[in-house]
Amino acid sequence: MTYPLANAMYQWEEGARELAAIEDPRRRRLADRVIDAIRLELRRRIGPTFSAEELADLYGEGTDWAQQIAIDVAPAASGEAQTLADAAFWSYLRGAGNFAGGRSLSV
């Protein structure tokens, strides 16, 4: 399933912004643990070599699994599960072979 990269990036950036706005150290530690767990699963699902478009397509297939990881790792953060999933995708995007600091290198 093809999912528009621009749409995915918008959602991922929003998640990253909301993550950056967390000031409470305890909440931030929980959020970071969730993101690390989701990133591990992303590596398992898509691998270390991928394109930004492939990551967007994976996102388009649904993020229920990522939200479940968030709930499993930090039940207190269940209300932020989608935001944390988006932030994890944004973080993982940096490893895409065709991505450079906020823009896709593909034309």
C-alpha positions as CSV (number, residue, x, y, z in Angstrom):
1,M,0.0,0.0,0.0
2,T,1.5,3.3,-1.0
3,Y,1.2,6.0,1.6
4,P,2.1,9.6,0.7
5,L,5.4,10.4,2.3
6,A,4.5,14.1,2.8
7,N,1.5,13.1,4.9
8,A,3.5,10.6,7.0
9,M,6.3,13.2,7.6
10,Y,3.8,15.8,8.7
11,Q,2.4,13.4,11.3
12,W,5.8,12.2,12.4
13,E,7.1,15.7,12.8
14,E,4.1,16.6,14.9
15,G,4.9,13.6,17.1
16,A,8.5,14.7,17.4
17,R,7.4,18.3,18.4
18,E,5.1,17.0,21.0
19,L,7.8,14.7,22.4
20,A,10.2,17.7,22.5
21,A,7.6,19.6,24.5
22,I,7.6,17.1,27.4
23,E,9.2,18.9,30.3
24,D,8.5,16.4,33.1
25,P,11.6,14.2,33.4
26,R,9.7,11.2,34.5
27,R,7.3,11.4,31.5
28,R,10.2,12.0,29.2
29,R,12.0,8.9,30.4
30,L,8.9,6.9,29.9
31,A,8.4,8.4,26.4
32,D,12.1,7.6,25.5
33,R,11.7,4.0,26.6
34,V,8.6,3.7,24.4
35,I,10.3,5.2,21.4
36,D,13.3,2.9,21.8
37,A,11.0,-0.2,21.9
38,I,9.1,1.0,18.8
39,R,12.4,1.6,17.0
40,L,13.5,-1.9,17.8
41,E,10.3,-3.2,16.3
42,L,10.7,-1.0,13.2
43,R,14.2,-2.4,12.7
44,R,12.7,-5.9,12.8
45,R,9.8,-5.0,10.5
46,I,11.6,-2.9,7.8
47,G,15.3,-3.6,8.5
48,P,18.3,-1.3,8.7
49,T,18.3,-0.5,4.9
50,F,15.1,1.2,3.7
51,S,13.8,4.3,1.9
52,A,11.7,7.0,3.4
53,E,8.9,5.8,1.1
54,E,9.1,2.3,2.4
55,L,8.8,3.6,5.9
56,A,5.8,5.7,4.9
57,D,4.2,2.6,3.4
58,L,4.7,0.6,6.6
59,Y,3.1,3.5,8.5
60,G,0.2,3.5,6.1
61,E,-0.4,-0.2,6.9
62,G,-1.4,0.9,10.4
63,T,0.3,1.6,13.7
64,D,-1.8,-0.5,16.0
65,W,1.2,-2.6,16.8
66,A,3.3,0.5,17.7
67,Q,0.5,1.8,19.9
68,Q,0.3,-1.6,21.6
69,I,4.1,-1.4,22.3
70,A,3.6,2.0,23.9
71,I,0.9,0.7,26.1
72,D,2.9,-2.4,27.1
73,V,6.1,-0.5,27.9
74,A,4.4,2.5,29.6
75,P,0.7,2.0,30.5
76,A,0.7,5.5,32.0
77,A,1.5,6.9,28.5
78,S,-1.5,5.1,26.8
79,G,-3.1,8.5,26.0
80,E,0.0,9.4,24.1
81,A,0.5,6.1,22.2
82,Q,0.0,7.5,18.7
83,T,2.1,10.6,19.4
84,L,4.9,8.4,20.6
85,A,4.6,6.1,17.6
86,D,4.8,9.1,15.3
87,A,7.9,10.4,17.1
88,A,9.5,6.9,16.8
89,F,8.8,6.8,13.1
90,W,10.4,10.3,12.8
91,S,13.4,9.2,14.7
92,Y,13.8,6.0,12.6
93,L,13.4,8.1,9.4
94,R,16.9,9.5,9.9
95,G,18.2,6.1,8.9
96,A,16.5,6.1,5.5
97,G,19.0,5.8,2.7
98,N,17.3,8.6,0.8
99,F,16.6,11.1,3.6
100,A,18.6,14.1,4.5
101,G,17.6,16.4,7.4
102,G,13.9,17.0,6.8
103,R,13.6,16.2,3.1
104,S,13.6,13.2,0.9
105,L,16.4,13.0,-1.6
106,S,14.1,11.2,-4.1
107,V,12.5,13.1,-6.8
